[in-house]
Amino acid sequence: MCEEADDSRVRRRHVLALLGIAPVAAACGAVGDATAEPTPEGSPSATGSSSPRPVAGPDMAVDAPGPFEPPILSSDVLVFSQDTLADDVLARIRDIGEVDRVEPMSMGSFFVDDRQVTYAAVDVASFRNFTQAGTAQTQEVWDRVAGGEICVEPRLGRRLQDDEGNLRIGNEEDARTIHIGAFAALLPATSARRIDAIVNTRWAEELGMPRTNAALLAMGTPAPQKIRKQLTRIAGDLASVLILGPDLDLDAAQTAVLVGGSVAQAVGSFSYTANPDGTVNPDPAWVSANITTMEMPIIGPVTGHRVMLPQLRAALRDVVSAGLSEAIYTYDGCYVPRFIARNPARGLSFHTFGTAIDLNARDNYRGIAGKMDRTVVAIFKRWGFAWGGDWNYTDPMHFELARLVKAG
């Protein structure tokens, strides 16, 4: 069976190459990387046949889409709100003469290993027309997403999946995991604003995503900038209107909607603007309501998120009680609103939300085991923090809030 699938896969990849399409390579029993391990029994095969019970379970499945129907549409503008885009708002956007097609979806972000992942819950039958040609025309991708699995950009999914081919939707201990059904390129590679992963619409409520809080717009030939002010007026104060060109639009307000588990719900959502140096400016109202400063044992005053600071103080008190105060010798930042490595293409840093802290940076930098005292690590974990030293690409200076714990 696997050899036959391998032969079929080679023939199919050859045909797509002749057509100039970037194919989604398939492992035996999965729609993914050709070198990947086979997925568990019950996964759809590379030839397109599928089990009646997808890996994610039938409760999260929607009707499978029919065959692809052209055309491939351009992804010109993303309207992204902290709250639902009402039906009348979407109708007014559709009525704009320059807009050819509007694709509503639910959208948010979560963090895995300090990497921001932006994903959307989409209508599998219509969203596919906005994706790259090789993805749109590969039926297996859409069957797997309809079946309740997640499709992830290859550059990200292979790095973040666990040993069983699952992706955790958030850094929190109570975050859901979804089986990766496909690795596939989604929005055009020229877009500076990426959608890293997609699930079907049934997942939106399950994952706590705002209902229909985003929409992709296809315009064809008119310049998107022509209708930007009109879109901004229609979408409202909680929404950002982003031109999906090759460069990040620094003048546009952008949206951060954190989803995942209980920590994400406590942290909240906000708009922000970007600066040329890679820092960002969160909405001052969100900052005023959520970011504060508290005196800490060992390290002194720390500015961070109000839900995180009491747990940090409790952890540091226990470090003192354990006689390990000298094991923490530098405090290297908590609330630092910026992109990861100050690169917009890598998404927001978790420090932007004020729920992460770096300690002892000089000998606990990325990619090494580091010298962080493991008893200190255990204390922080007991108080609800995840440790960057456990990541695939380690960051042993880094602790981030992963679970809410009541602290006095």
GIKADA-V896930 format. One record per backbone hydrogen bond with DSSP energy under -1.0 kcal/mol. NH is the residue of the N-H (numbers start at 1). CO is the residue of the C=O. E is the energy in kcal/mol with one decimal. If there is no record, write none. Layout:
nh:NH co:CO e:E
nh:NH co:CO e:E
//
This chain:
nh:5 co:1 e:-2.3
nh:6 co:2 e:-2.5
nh:7 co:3 e:-2.4
nh:8 co:4 e:-2.4
nh:9 co:5 e:-2.6
nh:10 co:6 e:-2.3
nh:11 co:7 e:-2.2
nh:12 co:8 e:-2.4
nh:13 co:9 e:-2.6
nh:14 co:10 e:-2.1
nh:15 co:11 e:-2.1
nh:16 co:12 e:-2.4
nh:17 co:13 e:-2.1
nh:18 co:14 e:-2.0
nh:19 co:15 e:-1.4
nh:20 co:17 e:-1.2
nh:21 co:16 e:-2.7
nh:30 co:27 e:-2.4
nh:31 co:181 e:-1.1
nh:36 co:33 e:-1.9
nh:43 co:40 e:-1.4
nh:45 co:49 e:-2.4
nh:48 co:45 e:-1.5
nh:57 co:54 e:-1.4
nh:60 co:57 e:-1.5
nh:61 co:58 e:-1.6
nh:62 co:146 e:-2.9
nh:73 co:129 e:-3.6
nh:76 co:217 e:-2.2
nh:77 co:217 e:-1.5
nh:78 co:242 e:-2.7
nh:79 co:215 e:-2.7
nh:80 co:240 e:-2.3
nh:81 co:213 e:-3.6
nh:82 co:238 e:-1.6
nh:85 co:212 e:-2.9
nh:90 co:86 e:-2.3
nh:91 co:87 e:-2.4
nh:92 co:88 e:-2.1
nh:93 co:89 e:-2.0
nh:94 co:90 e:-2.3
nh:95 co:91 e:-1.5
nh:96 co:93 e:-1.3
nh:99 co:96 e:-1.8
nh:100 co:218 e:-2.5
nh:101 co:218 e:-1.7
nh:103 co:216 e:-2.8
nh:105 co:214 e:-2.4
nh:106 co:121 e:-1.9
nh:108 co:119 e:-2.1
nh:109 co:257 e:-2.9
nh:110 co:117 e:-2.0
nh:112 co:115 e:-2.0
nh:115 co:112 e:-1.5
nh:117 co:110 e:-3.2
nh:119 co:108 e:-2.6
nh:120 co:197 e:-1.8
nh:121 co:106 e:-2.6
nh:122 co:199 e:-2.7
nh:127 co:123 e:-2.8
nh:129 co:126 e:-1.2
nh:130 co:127 e:-2.4
nh:131 co:128 e:-1.4
nh:132 co:186 e:-1.8
nh:136 co:132 e:-2.9
nh:137 co:133 e:-2.1
nh:138 co:135 e:-1.3
nh:143 co:139 e:-2.2
nh:144 co:140 e:-2.2
nh:145 co:141 e:-2.0
nh:146 co:142 e:-2.3
nh:147 co:143 e:-1.7
nh:148 co:145 e:-1.6
nh:149 co:144 e:-2.1
nh:150 co:179 e:-2.3
nh:151 co:198 e:-2.3
nh:152 co:182 e:-2.4
nh:153 co:196 e:-2.9
nh:156 co:153 e:-1.5
nh:157 co:153 e:-2.9
nh:158 co:154 e:-1.4
nh:160 co:156 e:-1.7
nh:161 co:157 e:-1.8
nh:162 co:166 e:-2.4
nh:165 co:162 e:-1.9
nh:167 co:178 e:-2.7
nh:169 co:176 e:-3.4
nh:170 co:168 e:-1.7
nh:173 co:402 e:-2.3
nh:175 co:172 e:-1.4
nh:178 co:167 e:-2.3
nh:180 co:165 e:-3.0
nh:181 co:150 e:-2.3
nh:182 co:150 e:-1.3
nh:184 co:152 e:-1.8
nh:191 co:188 e:-2.1
nh:192 co:245 e:-2.9
nh:196 co:118 e:-2.4
nh:197 co:118 e:-1.1
nh:198 co:151 e:-2.3
nh:199 co:120 e:-2.2
nh:203 co:200 e:-1.6
nh:204 co:201 e:-1.2
nh:207 co:203 e:-2.3
nh:208 co:205 e:-1.3
nh:209 co:204 e:-2.7
nh:214 co:105 e:-1.9
nh:215 co:79 e:-2.2
nh:216 co:103 e:-2.1
nh:217 co:77 e:-2.6
nh:218 co:101 e:-2.4
nh:226 co:223 e:-1.7
nh:227 co:224 e:-1.5
nh:231 co:227 e:-2.6
nh:232 co:228 e:-2.4
nh:233 co:229 e:-2.0
nh:234 co:230 e:-2.0
nh:235 co:231 e:-2.9
nh:236 co:232 e:-1.5
nh:239 co:236 e:-1.4
nh:240 co:80 e:-2.7
nh:242 co:78 e:-2.9
nh:244 co:76 e:-2.5
nh:245 co:243 e:-1.7
nh:250 co:248 e:-1.1
nh:252 co:249 e:-1.1
nh:254 co:272 e:-3.8
nh:256 co:270 e:-3.0
nh:259 co:109 e:-3.0
nh:265 co:261 e:-1.7
nh:266 co:262 e:-1.7
nh:267 co:263 e:-2.1
nh:268 co:264 e:-1.8
nh:270 co:256 e:-2.1
nh:272 co:254 e:-2.4
nh:273 co:281 e:-1.3
nh:275 co:279 e:-2.6
nh:278 co:275 e:-2.0
nh:280 co:337 e:-2.0
nh:281 co:273 e:-3.0
nh:283 co:271 e:-2.4
nh:287 co:283 e:-2.2
nh:288 co:284 e:-2.7
nh:289 co:285 e:-1.7
nh:290 co:286 e:-1.7
nh:291 co:287 e:-2.6
nh:292 co:304 e:-2.6
nh:294 co:302 e:-2.3
nh:299 co:297 e:-3.0
nh:300 co:296 e:-1.3
nh:302 co:294 e:-2.3
nh:304 co:292 e:-2.4
nh:305 co:354 e:-3.3
nh:306 co:290 e:-2.6
nh:309 co:305 e:-2.1
nh:312 co:308 e:-2.1
nh:313 co:309 e:-2.7
nh:314 co:310 e:-2.0
nh:315 co:311 e:-2.2
nh:316 co:312 e:-2.5
nh:317 co:313 e:-2.2
nh:318 co:314 e:-1.8
nh:319 co:315 e:-1.8
nh:320 co:316 e:-2.1
nh:321 co:317 e:-2.5
nh:322 co:318 e:-1.8
nh:323 co:320 e:-1.9
nh:324 co:319 e:-2.5
nh:327 co:324 e:-1.9
nh:328 co:325 e:-1.5
nh:332 co:358 e:-2.7
nh:335 co:303 e:-1.7
nh:336 co:334 e:-1.1
nh:339 co:278 e:-2.6
nh:340 co:347 e:-2.8
nh:342 co:339 e:-2.5
nh:343 co:340 e:-2.2
nh:346 co:343 e:-2.1
nh:347 co:344 e:-1.5
nh:349 co:338 e:-2.6
nh:352 co:349 e:-1.8
nh:353 co:350 e:-1.3
nh:354 co:351 e:-1.4
nh:357 co:399 e:-2.9
nh:358 co:333 e:-2.4
nh:359 co:397 e:-2.3
nh:360 co:330 e:-2.2
nh:364 co:361 e:-1.5
nh:367 co:394 e:-2.6
nh:368 co:365 e:-1.1
nh:377 co:373 e:-2.0
nh:378 co:374 e:-2.0
nh:379 co:375 e:-2.1
nh:380 co:376 e:-2.4
nh:381 co:377 e:-2.4
nh:382 co:378 e:-2.0
nh:383 co:379 e:-1.2
nh:384 co:381 e:-1.8
nh:385 co:380 e:-2.2
nh:386 co:400 e:-3.2
nh:388 co:398 e:-3.1
nh:390 co:387 e:-1.8
nh:391 co:388 e:-1.4
nh:395 co:388 e:-1.6
nh:397 co:364 e:-1.3
nh:398 co:395 e:-2.2
nh:399 co:357 e:-2.5
nh:400 co:386 e:-2.1
nh:401 co:355 e:-2.7
nh:402 co:384 e:-3.2
nh:403 co:384 e:-1.5
//
